[in-house]
Amino acid sequence: MAKTEDRHADPLLRRFARAEAKRRMWDSILSETYRLALPNQDDPEANARGGKRDTEIFDGTAIRAVKWKRAKLHGDLFPPFRHWTHFLPEGLDADDLDAAAAHAWAGFVESAERKFHKAIDRSNFHLEAPLALGDALISTGALLVQEGTPDDPLRFEAVPVSQVIPEESPDGVIRTVFRAFDVPGRDLAARWPDAKLPAEVSERIDADPDGALRVVEATVWDPEEQRYDYAVILADGERRIVERDYRTSPWVVFRIDKATGETMGRGPVLDARADIATANKTKELILKNASIAVTGIWQAEDDGVLNPANIKLVPGAIIPKAAGSEGLKPLEAPGKFDVSQLLLKDLQDGIEAAIKGPALPPVEAGSRTAYEIGERRSDQMAVDVPMSLRLLSELDYPLVMRCLAILTGPAMAGGPYYIEPPLLGERRVRPVPVSPLVRYQDIAEAQARNQALLLAMQVDAETTLALVDRARYIRDFLEAHGFKPTHLRPPEEEAQPAAAAVEEGALAPLFRLLAGAGESPQGGDAARLSALAVRLAGSGEAAS
């Protein structure tokens, strides 16, 4: 490896060579995993495009599970044509702003969020993002976010894992990224309009526009200047044709999981690779055994009359044989492969659980109680949500900040998606995810609070309701379940709670119903509930 590094005069290429040597150690395991789980997306050892990549696939459990999980992650993190992020000033909460600043910030947020999500939906983001998410399920996903035109400001590219050469920073985040790939000469000016090409390279492109040029694209984090140095180097001659610096990296490289001391990620598919390979081989043997069972293996006496080369085993065929000879007869198979079906089912269930997470009870499992469904759902969320939320630090935040840097740049001024920078001094925008995945946690917390309230009411309903700020509790409960705050009255317009205490025992039938007793109020309970409703209605509160 030292000789490979020493042959480069450019120090950036020497750094690239060291990172590439470490990265290429992953090609073998990634190639095997991609062939088994995502054969049509990328293979570090395959060069043919559009070819048959699934000829070695006999069991498609992993392929279906990866596509299902990829689509679910896409919908949970970045639901198309919906708002999935909110903006706050960095270092401040919304409650810390004074009235004038809060009003100005609210106007910025409303405009910025609308333009931001319109620009995302206008771009190719929802086509490229699932591809990168699929790569992250195996190892490492990579999105390249480039600046476009004012009418189409964002351009996304899911970079194949075979081209990504990451370098981890001391803080454990992938900031420096190299990429080595071939570019047709005629595309150089389109990809990098500011490229400074040597005269001999320009002549070569004029003579052969479709000829491929090997380039190394380097995005290097500078911790002292807090910026990214970007360079494009022609491998032939080691000449830098592009040099820029960015405030935000054009690369968004993310991982779901990793091992200690490693840079590349280890997703759930990579962890299930052994089961996937075993299930694929088991299915292959089952199919071979089935083909033998259908067509059979035959033997015949060589009596000079029967010619096996002219025999076709089709319905209605008449096969001649000599008198007294056994003719053509089937050869019995040495054994049966029935146990393989049980083994294959266990492997398939394990693969789906590893990639999709814990499953809910199947429909054919008979009667299922609401408690069982709730517990299974809780188990599923306990695994699914933390695994997916690990993507937010390396995916959501860098992605939003890069898009905002483009949309607030001077090149977009006057365009329909241009966002005026916020007028809060030097403070930057802090994205706050509000995607369905984050909503799952809010709903779980709201349900836990609701359960605590019901338990407390069983002990002492009067004291509990006297302690609880019911208007604020209901407001938080509605917002946690996705109710828009704009549809709620401002806090200053809310009706004041009744000052008089509720008579002792009046809420007993109410909290019995809330606790799930399942009874309807009868007799005196019904009368007391009616009286309570009248009192609450007279104090400006609604009772049901």
Stockholm file with secondary structure:
# STOCKHOLM 1.0

chainA/1-544         MAKTEDRHADPLLRRFARAEAKRRMWDSILSETYRLALPNQDDPEANARGGKRDTEIFDGTAIRAVKWKRAKLHGDLFPPFRHWTHFLPEGLDADDLDAAAAHAWAGFVESAERKFHKAIDRSNFHLEAPLALGDALISTGALLVQEGTPDDPLRFEAVPVSQVIPEESPDGVIRTVFRAFDVPGRDLAARWPDAKLPAEVSERIDADPDGALRVVEATVWDPEEQRYDYAVILADGERRIVERDYRTSPWVVFRIDKATGETMGRGPVLDARADIATANKTKELILKNASIAVTGIWQAEDDGVLNPANIKLVPGAIIPKAAGSEGLKPLEAPGKFDVSQLLLKDLQDGIEAAIKGPALPPVEAGSRTAYEIGERRSDQMAVDVPMSLRLLSELDYPLVMRCLAILTGPAMAGGPYYIEPPLLGERRVRPVPVSPLVRYQDIAEAQARNQALLLAMQVDAETTLALVDRARYIRDFLEAHGFKPTHLRPPEEEAQPAAAAVEEGALAPLFRLLAGAGESPQGGDAARLSALAVRLAGSGEAAS
#=GR chainA/1-544 SS CHHHHHTCSSHHHHHHHHHHHHHGGGHHHHHHHHHHHCTTTCCTTCCCSSSCCCTTCSCCHHHHHHHHHHHHHHHHHSCTTSCCEEEEETTCCGGGSCHHHHHHHHHHHHHHHHHHHHHHHHTTHHHHHHHHHHHHHHSCEEEEEEEEETTEEEEEEECCTTTEEEEECTTSCEEEEEEEEEEEGGGHHHHCTTCCCCHHHHHHHHHCTTCEEEEEEEEEEETTTTEEEEEEEETTTTEEEEEEEESSCSEEEECSCCCTTCSSCCCHHHHTHHHHHHHHHHHHHHHHHHHHHHHCEEEECCCSSCCGGGCCCCTTCCCCCCTTSCCEEEECCSCCCTHHHHHHHHHHHHHHHHHHCSCCCCGGGCCCCHHHHHHHHHHHHHHHHHHHHHHIIIIIHHHHHHHHHHHTSGGGTTSTTCCCCCSSTTCCEEEEECSHHHHHHHHHHHHHHHHHHHHHHHHCHHHHHHHSCHHHHHHHHHHHTTCCGGGSCCGGGSCCCCSSCCCTTTTHHHHHHHTTCCCCCCHHHHHHHHHHHHHHHHTTCCCC
#=GC SS_cons         CHHHHHTCSSHHHHHHHHHHHHHGGGHHHHHHHHHHHCTTTCCTTCCCSSSCCCTTCSCCHHHHHHHHHHHHHHHHHSCTTSCCEEEEETTCCGGGSCHHHHHHHHHHHHHHHHHHHHHHHHTTHHHHHHHHHHHHHHSCEEEEEEEEETTEEEEEEECCTTTEEEEECTTSCEEEEEEEEEEEGGGHHHHCTTCCCCHHHHHHHHHCTTCEEEEEEEEEEETTTTEEEEEEEETTTTEEEEEEEESSCSEEEECSCCCTTCSSCCCHHHHTHHHHHHHHHHHHHHHHHHHHHHHCEEEECCCSSCCGGGCCCCTTCCCCCCTTSCCEEEECCSCCCTHHHHHHHHHHHHHHHHHHCSCCCCGGGCCCCHHHHHHHHHHHHHHHHHHHHHHIIIIIHHHHHHHHHHHTSGGGTTSTTCCCCCSSTTCCEEEEECSHHHHHHHHHHHHHHHHHHHHHHHHCHHHHHHHSCHHHHHHHHHHHTTCCGGGSCCGGGSCCCCSSCCCTTTTHHHHHHHTTCCCCCCHHHHHHHHHHHHHHHHTTCCCC
//
